């Protein structure tokens, strides 16, 4: 009987390395996916594309939080910035052709994306609606997008 390869993608947090890692249950090992470029920067909140070829994440390496995409599992082989005016908490649309995120004013934003071979392209981000009342300080993404991309579910801050 064959084993099922199960992996968990996670950020290491401020205390460890501020980068992205993947834990493989079949091999019981942790591999660094993408290290932080310096002690003052971090890469966090990874989300794997539906086809498993790309990883979206946020980083402050430009001086503010922005959303980036890199190839999975070799995220260091390329990097494309998706957000144009700040961005965090990215989530892939279920078809993989859209990426949702919050811009720096907490507006839910969507951008059309396409990965072809070893290249990735992102279109122009479109603001959907102000998310400020639903932004929470829980420290992670508190929303998701429906399978058809027409609705979102959010946790409201009290």
DOBA-677600 format. One record per residue (C-alpha): residue in three letters; x, y, z. Coordinates in pm, 1 decimal, padded with zeros to 6 digits, always signed. Last residue first. Layout:
N
+------+----------+----------+----------+
| rest |       xx |       yy |       zz |
+------+----------+----------+----------+
|  ala |        X |        Y |        Z |
...
+------+----------+----------+----------+
END
This chain:
158
+------+----------+----------+----------+
| rest |       xx |       yy |       zz |
+------+----------+----------+----------+
|  unk | -01607.7 | +04367.5 | +01785.8 |
|  unk | -01419.5 | +04285.4 | +01464.2 |
|  unk | -01630.4 | +04103.3 | +01208.5 |
|  unk | -01523.6 | +03764.2 | +01077.3 |
|  unk | -01563.9 | +03746.0 | +00702.9 |
|  unk | -01726.7 | +03522.0 | +00440.7 |
|  unk | -01696.4 | +03622.4 | +00078.4 |
|  unk | -01928.5 | +03591.1 | -00217.6 |
|  unk | -01906.0 | +03573.3 | -00599.0 |
|  unk | -01580.2 | +03380.1 | -00633.3 |
|  unk | -01764.4 | +03061.2 | -00743.3 |
|  unk | -01607.5 | +02854.8 | -00464.0 |
|  unk | -01679.2 | +03124.5 | -00207.9 |
|  unk | -01399.1 | +03352.2 | -00085.2 |
|  unk | -01251.4 | +03340.6 | +00262.6 |
|  unk | -01201.9 | +03586.7 | +00545.1 |
|  unk | -01016.3 | +03616.1 | +00874.1 |
|  unk | -00658.5 | +03599.4 | +00746.3 |
|  unk | -00418.7 | +03605.1 | +01038.1 |
|  unk | -00315.5 | +03806.8 | +01341.8 |
|  unk | -00647.0 | +03807.6 | +01525.8 |
|  unk | -00662.0 | +04184.9 | +01489.7 |
|  unk | -00979.6 | +04179.7 | +01291.6 |
|  unk | -01080.7 | +04353.8 | +00970.6 |
|  unk | -01453.5 | +04332.6 | +00914.8 |
|  unk | -01536.6 | +04698.9 | +00962.0 |
|  unk | -01237.6 | +04797.2 | +00742.1 |
|  unk | -01334.9 | +04568.0 | +00452.8 |
|  unk | -01411.0 | +04836.6 | +00201.4 |
|  unk | -01532.3 | +04675.2 | -00118.6 |
|  unk | -01415.6 | +04514.5 | -00443.7 |
|  unk | -01100.3 | +04704.6 | -00539.4 |
|  unk | -00960.5 | +04580.1 | -00869.9 |
|  unk | -00592.2 | +04488.0 | -00907.7 |
|  unk | -00452.4 | +04515.9 | -01263.8 |
|  unk | -00327.3 | +04192.0 | -01411.7 |
|  unk | -00077.0 | +03947.0 | -01268.6 |
|  unk | +00163.5 | +03734.4 | -01468.7 |
|  unk | +00365.0 | +03427.8 | -01374.4 |
|  unk | +00643.9 | +03259.3 | -01562.5 |
|  unk | +00791.9 | +02911.2 | -01527.0 |
|  unk | +00539.8 | +02741.4 | -01752.9 |
|  unk | +00232.5 | +02959.8 | -01757.1 |
|  unk | +00092.7 | +03098.2 | -01435.2 |
|  unk | -00195.0 | +03339.5 | -01476.8 |
|  unk | -00342.7 | +03600.3 | -01246.9 |
|  unk | -00648.1 | +03826.6 | -01235.6 |
|  unk | -00636.2 | +04058.0 | -00932.4 |
|  unk | -00895.7 | +04092.4 | -00658.2 |
|  unk | -00911.0 | +04345.1 | -00374.7 |
|  unk | -01087.0 | +04352.3 | -00038.3 |
|  unk | -01019.3 | +04699.8 | +00095.1 |
|  unk | -00825.3 | +04697.4 | +00422.5 |
|  unk | -00662.7 | +05040.0 | +00355.3 |
|  unk | -00327.9 | +04866.1 | +00288.2 |
|  unk | -00487.2 | +04631.9 | +00035.1 |
|  unk | -00659.7 | +04314.1 | +00149.1 |
|  unk | -00609.9 | +04015.3 | -00076.9 |
|  unk | -00780.5 | +03804.9 | -00345.7 |
|  unk | -00595.5 | +03616.8 | -00622.0 |
|  unk | -00774.5 | +03514.1 | -00936.3 |
|  unk | -00719.0 | +03253.5 | -01208.2 |
|  unk | -00667.5 | +02965.1 | -00964.5 |
|  unk | -01019.4 | +02826.5 | -01010.3 |
|  unk | -01087.7 | +02838.0 | -00636.1 |
|  unk | -00979.0 | +03199.6 | -00606.6 |
|  unk | -00650.3 | +03210.6 | -00421.5 |
|  unk | -00618.0 | +03380.1 | -00084.2 |
|  unk | -00385.8 | +03664.9 | +00009.8 |
|  unk | -00367.9 | +03799.0 | +00364.1 |
|  unk | -00177.9 | +04121.6 | +00291.7 |
|  unk | -00134.2 | +04399.9 | +00041.5 |
|  unk | +00019.3 | +04740.0 | -00018.7 |
|  unk | -00043.7 | +04964.9 | -00315.4 |
|  unk | +00049.8 | +04758.7 | -00621.8 |
|  unk | -00024.1 | +04404.3 | -00506.6 |
|  unk | +00090.3 | +04109.9 | -00719.5 |
|  unk | +00467.7 | +04123.3 | -00681.6 |
|  unk | +00631.0 | +03840.0 | -00873.0 |
|  unk | +00905.2 | +03615.6 | -00742.0 |
|  unk | +01113.2 | +03349.0 | -00907.0 |
|  unk | +01333.4 | +03049.0 | -00836.5 |
|  unk | +01328.1 | +03109.6 | -00459.3 |
|  unk | +00977.5 | +02966.1 | -00433.5 |
|  unk | +01098.3 | +02622.2 | -00542.6 |
|  unk | +00804.0 | +02420.4 | -00408.9 |
|  unk | +00605.3 | +02596.0 | -00544.9 |
|  unk | +00672.0 | +02888.7 | -00777.5 |
|  unk | +00653.3 | +03238.3 | -00628.6 |
|  unk | +00376.9 | +03491.8 | -00571.2 |
|  unk | +00400.2 | +03820.5 | -00383.2 |
|  unk | +00157.0 | +04031.8 | -00179.9 |
|  unk | +00290.0 | +04353.9 | -00027.5 |
|  unk | +00340.3 | +04471.6 | +00331.1 |
|  unk | +00549.9 | +04785.1 | +00358.1 |
|  unk | +00921.8 | +04866.9 | +00327.3 |
|  unk | +00974.2 | +04663.3 | +00008.2 |
|  unk | +01077.3 | +04355.7 | +00214.9 |
|  unk | +00752.0 | +04362.7 | +00413.4 |
|  unk | +00632.1 | +04029.2 | +00280.5 |
|  unk | +00300.0 | +03862.9 | +00208.6 |
|  unk | +00251.5 | +03521.5 | +00054.6 |
|  unk | +00114.6 | +03350.2 | -00255.4 |
|  unk | +00250.1 | +03005.2 | -00344.5 |
|  unk | +00234.4 | +02864.3 | -00694.6 |
|  unk | +00220.9 | +02520.2 | -00864.2 |
|  unk | -00023.4 | +02336.1 | -00636.0 |
|  unk | -00310.4 | +02350.6 | -00889.4 |
|  unk | -00538.3 | +02524.3 | -00637.3 |
|  unk | -00266.2 | +02780.2 | -00553.2 |
|  unk | -00098.2 | +02747.1 | -00213.0 |
|  unk | -00149.8 | +03019.8 | +00046.0 |
|  unk | +00134.1 | +03152.0 | +00262.9 |
|  unk | +00066.5 | +03399.5 | +00545.2 |
|  unk | +00426.3 | +03511.1 | +00604.8 |
|  unk | +00752.3 | +03647.8 | +00467.6 |
|  unk | +00958.7 | +03856.6 | +00702.1 |
|  unk | +01195.5 | +04148.2 | +00710.9 |
|  unk | +01404.8 | +04301.1 | +00987.1 |
|  unk | +01647.0 | +04006.9 | +01019.0 |
|  unk | +01718.6 | +04011.6 | +00643.4 |
|  unk | +01615.2 | +03833.5 | +00321.4 |
|  unk | +01358.0 | +03611.9 | +00495.6 |
|  unk | +01394.2 | +03251.2 | +00390.9 |
|  unk | +01170.7 | +03078.2 | +00136.7 |
|  unk | +01070.3 | +02712.6 | +00131.6 |
|  unk | +01270.5 | +02592.5 | +00427.8 |
|  unk | +01216.9 | +02218.5 | +00456.8 |
|  unk | +01064.6 | +02041.8 | +00755.3 |
|  unk | +01081.3 | +01666.5 | +00779.4 |
|  unk | +00863.4 | +01376.7 | +00884.2 |
|  unk | +00910.6 | +01206.0 | +00546.5 |
|  unk | +00543.6 | +01126.7 | +00488.9 |
|  unk | +00430.8 | +01419.8 | +00704.5 |
|  unk | +00616.2 | +01679.1 | +00498.1 |
|  unk | +00644.1 | +02018.1 | +00666.9 |
|  unk | +00682.3 | +02322.6 | +00441.0 |
|  unk | +00854.0 | +02644.6 | +00539.0 |
|  unk | +00814.3 | +03017.7 | +00485.6 |
|  unk | +01035.6 | +03282.0 | +00642.6 |
|  unk | +01049.4 | +03489.1 | +00959.0 |
|  unk | +01327.1 | +03274.7 | +01097.2 |
|  unk | +01228.0 | +03146.5 | +01437.1 |
|  unk | +01100.1 | +03408.0 | +01680.6 |
|  unk | +00912.5 | +03626.3 | +01430.8 |
|  unk | +00703.3 | +03348.1 | +01287.1 |
|  unk | +00798.6 | +03041.4 | +01088.3 |
|  unk | +00532.6 | +03073.1 | +00823.0 |
|  unk | +00346.6 | +02760.4 | +00723.1 |
|  unk | +00279.6 | +02511.4 | +00439.4 |
|  unk | +00168.4 | +02167.9 | +00553.0 |
|  unk | +00241.6 | +01864.0 | +00339.2 |
|  unk | +00070.7 | +01530.7 | +00296.0 |
|  unk | +00209.8 | +01267.6 | +00060.9 |
|  unk | -00014.4 | +00962.2 | +00078.7 |
|  unk | +00167.9 | +00636.5 | +00130.7 |
|  unk | +00140.9 | +00340.5 | -00099.0 |
|  unk | +00000.0 | +00000.0 | +00000.0 |
+------+----------+----------+----------+
END
